[in-house]
């Protein structure tokens, strides 16, 4: 093993080539359908390459190349979301972030701080993601935390520290392995660091198991979901619009016959947007709500007559057909939704013994959406959505993680995506596969009420900002250098 490490340390081209290869392997761990354990296996070798690099600039380059390798298979997805120049810039910035995290960690390790250097990379990466989430128009998109959504005991730590705590946790074992392989720790410190890491992982897993057990499958309420996937663009209503609304009315009637008390429909269910086009749609759904004694959450785009400003909204229709609540989407997709004006206020209403939070699609990419729903006391959050088909699994899990972080269940109904129901532990109770054009998908699931506000709901991103503070601390912490024996002898002689 040490011979292999020595060869890697002596050959710069080999290190750079391995960085790209590791990045390509990591693409399967962070992509649209991630394999959660691959990231745990790949981080250690990548960090080792950076530790054995000749200088800090190479450490950054290793992370940058690995980032490009990991993101390369998703090029077509990025091009779907944004113009090519913007896609290139975004991918380069993400890869540069990987390089920065490795550079900072290597710099901290070079200061010979002992056992605490095990947390250099986890703190740097979690801190960087915290900064990105607080400033990016895409919120938490791209976080490593979403790669762990199938590792339920691990993601429960998000209820304390959010996504950054998940990122921190998954990087700790690989960081230890890399430091040991690079001989950056003495035998005594290696033993101490190993014990600390094992204890930390036991605490995380133990907490995860206890939290999952505490969130029981209690009696909640039956919720229906339905989606009609069509390829109509956003413009004036067409003759096909009537067919689509007829199918939605049929879907609501069908799921209500199976006991659904609440039905969640997708974002922007039709192509019209003017009041004279939207009003008939809402009136038809109101009649269905009254006839079937069911509440309906439905997303539409609307523009008031005489206005040049449109909004992306959802309506909550009560079982009496009345409008209970109107909510306007607050976080819009850059480029795709520039025509809309963002909303300003969160929304939650009491409904049949449940406090129902309301959000739309991209809203759930942001930590603040989860905080707001938790603050309003939501135990279930209804999320009309519209995905891009290929990101159906990933985008549904982004919403589910908000539920884990803040203690609520999530009912998400997406066009060109999945219909899904999950609890506050991230367990999926029911979901559909991918859609076909003009295919009606509908189902009913019993969704439990979430336990409510968590530690994370109250302290927000304190853990992530604490990681940033820890990085600065490790960079400026005074280092006590041991005097050499030769110097000691001279001093004694004097």
Buried (B, 14 or more C-beta within 10 A) or exposed (E): EEEEBEEBBEEBEEBBEBBBBBBBBBBBBBBBEBBBBBBBBBBBBBBBBBBBBEEBEBBBBBBBBBBBBBBBBBEEBBEEBBEEEBBBEBBBEBBBBBBBBBBBBBBBBBBBBBBBBBBBBBBBBBBBBBBBBBEBEBBBBBBBBBBBBBBBBBBBBBBBBBBBBBBBBBBBBBBBBBBBBBEBBEEEBBEBBBEBBEEBBEEBBEBBEEBBEEBEEEEBBBBBBBBBBBEBEBEEBBEBBBEBBEBBBBBBBBBBEEEBBBBBBBBBBBBBBBBEBBEBBBEBBBEBBBBBEBBBBBBBBBBEEEEEEBBBBBBBBBBEBEEBBBBBBBBBBEEBBEBBBEBEEBBBBEBEEBBBBBBBBBBBBBBBBBBBBBBBEBBBBBBBBBBBBBBBBBBBBBBBBBBBBBBBBBBBBBBBBBBBBBBBBBBBBBBBEBBEEEEBBBBBBBBBBBBBBBBBBEBBBBBBBBBBEBBEEBBEEEEEEEEEEEEEEEEEEE
